[in-house]
C-alpha cells in the first residue's frame, strides 16, 4: 500500500513540475494565461473498515485550471495590436466558420482586406446600424478594412466672402472685362482645387471686380461687384454674376446659386453648384468660409482602434471611416473553455452562456490599440512552485525507496 501511495505522490509532483514548466515556457507568450494544478487525496474504505484506523491511499490530479487574471500591457508600433484591459475575449472565426475566442489581439490585414491573427482566424464584428452602433440582432461578420477608397467628384461649393469697401473701381460702369491674364482687370481672386469622378484634380478660379462705388439706386447708394468663374484652362468664364451691397455692407438681393458645367480632366464632366454668401467690410479681402466636397482616391495610411471598440481607418485624402466596431465576448465560467493551443479557446457546456458587450460596458473591459497583453505568469511564483515540486518528488522517491527496502526485508525474513 505504501508503495502505491508514494507512486501517486511521484505522479503528482511530476504533474506540478509539468504545469509550472509550461507556465515558465510561455511567460513571453502574448496573452498567455497561467495554469494551476489542483490535487485531491485518495481515501478508500471497505464496509468492514474502521474509520479510526483507515489509511489514506495517496494523491490524485483533479484538474488543471487556467487563471484569467489580467496581464500587463505592452505598447507596440502595430496599430492592429489590440489589448483587452479587463474581462472578455476577441471573437474570431476560421475560414470554414468555426467560432473561437482569444485574448491575443495581435492582428494584421491580409490580402483580402480582412483583419486576421497569425493563424488566419478572422476577427468578427457585428454589423453597424444606421447610428453607427453595433447591431447585436444580426450575426457576426469578418472585420474588413479597405486599403483604397474611391474618389468623389466635386459637386457642391459653398462660399462666404467679405469684400473690401475701399477697393478701387475698375473701369466705368462695368465696361472693363475680367481678364485672368491681366491683374489690372480684377481686384481679388481665389483659387479652388476640385476633383473629377476619377479623382483627378483641376482648378477653378473666381475673379472679383468692383464695378461701382456709391451708385445711386433710388434713395440709396450701393457698391457694385462682379464675379467671374473660370474652370481649368478655359479661355472664357463659365459663369458671371453681379451683386450689390447697401451702406451696411449687406447684399441687397440674395445671390442665386450658380451651376457650373465643368469640363475637367480627360473630358469627364459633372455639374457643380456654387453657393455664394457675400458682404463688404472695412478690412481686406477675406474668405470667411469655404466648403468644397470631392476627394481624390484615398490610400490607407493608419488605423486607430479606440477604447470603445471603434476601428477608424484613416486615408491619404483626409477621410476617416469607421470600418467596424469590435465587441468583446464573455462567458459565465471562462475556466470551462476548451484550450485549442495558440491562446485560442472554444466554448463548451462548462463555459456557460456566451454574451457580447461593447468595450467599457458592464462585464467586459476596454480596448487599447497599439498594445499587447503580456502573459500573467509571475516567474518568481513559478520558480517557488518548481522548488516545492522538486522537494515533493524527492520526498516521495525516498518514501518509495524506503517502502521497497521494507518489502525486501520482509521477504527475506520469510525466506
HURATA-V890623 format. One record per pair of residues at least 4 apart in sequence whose ideal C-beta (glycine too) atoms are under 6 Angstrom apart, sorted by the first residue. I is the first residue (numbers start at 1). J is the second residue. D is the distance in Angstrom with one decimal. If there is no record, write none. Layout:
I;J;D, I;J;D
This chain:
2;403;4.4, 3;403;4.5, 5;58;4.1, 6;396;5.0, 6;399;4.2, 6;400;3.9, 6;403;5.7, 8;58;3.2, 8;59;5.1, 9;59;5.9, 9;396;3.4, 10;396;4.7, 12;39;5.5, 12;59;4.6, 13;389;5.2, 13;392;4.1, 13;393;3.7, 13;396;6.0, 15;37;5.5, 15;61;5.0, 16;37;5.1, 16;389;4.0, 17;21;6.0, 17;389;4.5, 19;35;5.4, 19;37;4.4, 19;64;6.0, 20;382;5.0, 20;385;4.3, 20;386;5.0, 23;34;4.6, 23;377;4.9, 23;382;5.0, 24;382;5.0, 26;32;4.3, 27;375;5.5, 27;377;4.2, 27;379;5.8, 29;375;5.5, 30;104;5.1, 30;106;5.7, 30;372;5.1, 31;103;3.9, 31;104;4.2, 31;343;5.3, 31;373;4.5, 32;343;6.0, 32;375;3.9, 33;66;4.6, 33;68;5.4, 33;376;5.9, 34;67;5.4, 34;376;5.6, 34;377;4.7, 35;64;5.0, 35;66;5.2, 36;65;5.5, 37;64;5.5, 38;62;4.6, 38;63;5.1, 39;59;5.3, 40;60;5.8, 40;62;4.7, 41;56;5.7, 41;59;5.8, 42;57;3.8, 42;58;4.7, 42;60;5.5, 43;56;5.4, 44;57;5.2, 45;49;4.1, 45;54;5.3, 49;54;5.2, 65;335;5.4, 68;334;5.1, 69;376;4.9, 71;373;4.6, 71;374;4.5, 71;375;5.4, 71;376;4.3, 72;374;4.6, 73;83;5.0, 73;368;6.0, 73;371;4.9, 74;372;4.9, 74;374;5.5, 75;371;5.3, 76;81;4.4, 76;370;5.8, 76;372;5.7, 79;303;4.1, 79;370;5.7, 80;107;4.3, 80;108;5.8, 81;106;5.5, 81;370;5.9, 81;372;5.2, 82;105;3.6, 82;305;5.3, 82;367;5.6, 82;369;5.8, 83;105;5.6, 83;368;4.5, 83;371;4.1, 83;372;5.6, 83;373;4.4, 84;88;5.5, 84;365;5.1, 85;365;4.8, 85;366;5.0, 85;368;5.8, 86;365;1.8, 87;330;5.7, 87;364;5.6, 87;365;5.4, 88;328;3.2, 88;330;5.0, 88;364;3.9, 88;365;5.4, 89;101;3.9, 89;103;6.0, 89;329;4.7, 90;102;5.3, 90;105;5.9, 91;124;4.2, 91;329;4.7, 92;100;5.1, 92;102;5.9, 92;121;3.9, 92;123;5.7, 93;97;6.0, 93;99;5.6, 93;122;5.1, 93;124;5.4, 94;98;4.3, 94;121;5.9, 100;344;5.1, 100;346;5.6, 101;329;5.5, 101;345;4.8, 102;343;5.5, 102;344;5.1, 104;343;4.4, 107;115;5.0, 107;117;5.7, 107;123;5.8, 109;145;5.9, 110;114;5.3, 110;116;5.0, 113;144;5.1, 113;145;5.9, 113;146;5.8, 114;122;5.3, 114;142;5.0, 114;144;5.6, 115;123;4.4, 115;143;4.4, 116;120;5.4, 116;122;5.4, 117;121;5.0, 119;342;5.8, 122;142;4.2, 123;143;4.7, 124;140;4.0, 125;143;4.7, 125;324;4.2, 125;326;5.8, 126;134;4.1, 126;135;5.7, 126;136;5.7, 126;327;5.8, 127;135;5.1, 127;138;4.9, 128;132;5.8, 129;133;5.3, 129;135;4.4, 134;325;5.0, 134;327;5.6, 143;324;4.7, 145;313;5.2, 145;323;4.6, 147;300;4.7, 148;299;5.9, 149;298;4.4, 149;315;5.7, 151;199;2.8, 151;295;6.0, 151;296;5.3, 151;297;4.7, 152;294;5.4, 152;295;4.7, 153;195;5.8, 153;196;5.6, 153;197;4.2, 153;270;4.8, 153;294;5.5, 154;194;4.0, 154;195;5.2, 154;272;5.8, 154;293;5.8, 154;294;3.1, 155;272;5.9, 156;273;5.2, 156;293;5.1, 157;274;4.6, 157;292;5.1, 158;275;4.6, 158;291;4.4, 159;276;5.6, 159;290;5.7, 160;277;4.2, 160;288;4.2, 160;289;4.4, 161;278;5.1, 161;287;5.7, 162;279;5.5, 162;281;5.0, 162;286;4.2, 162;288;5.6, 163;280;4.9, 164;284;5.4, 164;285;5.7, 165;280;4.9, 165;282;5.7, 167;187;4.7, 167;210;4.6, 169;210;5.2, 169;213;4.9, 170;176;5.3, 170;209;5.3, 171;175;4.8, 171;176;3.0, 174;211;4.0, 176;185;5.7, 178;185;5.3, 178;186;5.2, 178;207;4.9, 178;209;5.4, 178;228;4.5, 179;185;4.6, 180;230;5.9, 186;207;4.2, 186;209;4.8, 187;208;5.6, 187;209;6.0, 187;210;5.3, 188;208;4.4, 188;285;4.3, 189;205;5.8, 189;207;4.8, 190;206;5.3, 191;203;5.6, 191;205;5.0, 192;204;5.0, 192;292;5.9, 193;201;5.5, 194;202;5.7, 194;204;5.6, 194;294;5.9, 195;199;5.8, 195;201;5.7, 195;294;3.9, 195;296;5.7, 196;200;5.1, 196;264;4.3, 196;265;5.2, 196;268;4.7, 197;268;5.5, 199;296;4.2, 199;297;4.3, 200;265;3.8, 202;232;5.1, 202;264;4.1, 202;265;5.7, 204;231;4.8, 205;230;5.0, 206;227;5.7, 206;229;5.3, 207;228;5.0, 208;227;5.3, 209;226;4.8, 210;225;5.5, 211;224;5.0, 211;226;5.2, 212;224;3.4, 213;223;5.8, 214;221;4.3, 215;222;5.3, 215;224;5.6, 216;221;5.7, 217;222;5.1, 222;244;4.3, 223;245;4.7, 224;244;5.2, 225;243;5.7, 226;242;4.8, 227;241;5.5, 228;237;4.0, 228;240;4.9, 229;237;5.8, 229;238;5.4, 229;239;4.4, 229;260;6.0, 230;234;5.6, 230;237;5.4, 231;238;5.2, 231;262;4.8, 232;264;5.9, 238;260;5.1, 239;258;4.7, 239;260;5.8, 243;251;5.3, 243;255;5.3, 243;278;5.9, 244;252;4.7, 245;249;5.5, 245;251;5.8, 245;280;4.8, 246;250;5.4, 246;252;5.6, 249;279;4.9, 249;280;3.9, 249;281;5.7, 251;278;5.9, 255;276;4.1, 257;273;5.5, 257;275;4.9, 258;274;4.3, 259;271;5.5, 259;273;5.7, 260;272;4.4, 260;274;5.9, 261;271;5.7, 262;272;5.3, 263;269;5.3, 295;317;4.5, 296;317;5.1, 298;315;3.2, 298;316;5.4, 298;317;3.8, 298;319;5.2, 299;316;4.5, 300;315;6.0, 301;314;5.7, 301;316;5.2, 302;314;4.3, 303;313;5.9, 304;312;4.3, 305;311;5.5, 305;367;6.0, 305;369;3.2, 306;310;4.5, 307;360;5.9, 307;366;4.6, 307;367;5.8, 308;359;5.5, 308;360;5.6, 309;325;4.8, 309;326;4.0, 309;358;5.9, 309;359;4.4, 309;367;5.7, 310;322;5.7, 310;325;5.2, 311;323;4.8, 311;324;5.1, 312;320;5.5, 313;321;5.0, 313;323;4.8, 314;320;5.3, 315;319;4.5, 327;356;4.7, 327;358;5.7, 328;357;5.9, 328;359;5.8, 328;364;4.1, 329;356;5.7, 330;355;5.5, 330;363;5.5, 330;364;5.6, 331;351;4.4, 331;352;5.3, 331;354;5.9, 332;352;2.7, 332;353;5.1, 333;351;5.6, 333;352;4.5, 336;348;5.6, 336;350;3.0, 336;351;3.7, 337;345;3.9, 337;351;4.7, 338;346;4.8, 338;348;5.1, 340;344;4.4, 340;346;5.8, 347;351;5.1, 357;361;4.8, 357;363;5.1, 357;364;4.2, 359;366;5.1, 359;367;4.7, 360;366;4.6
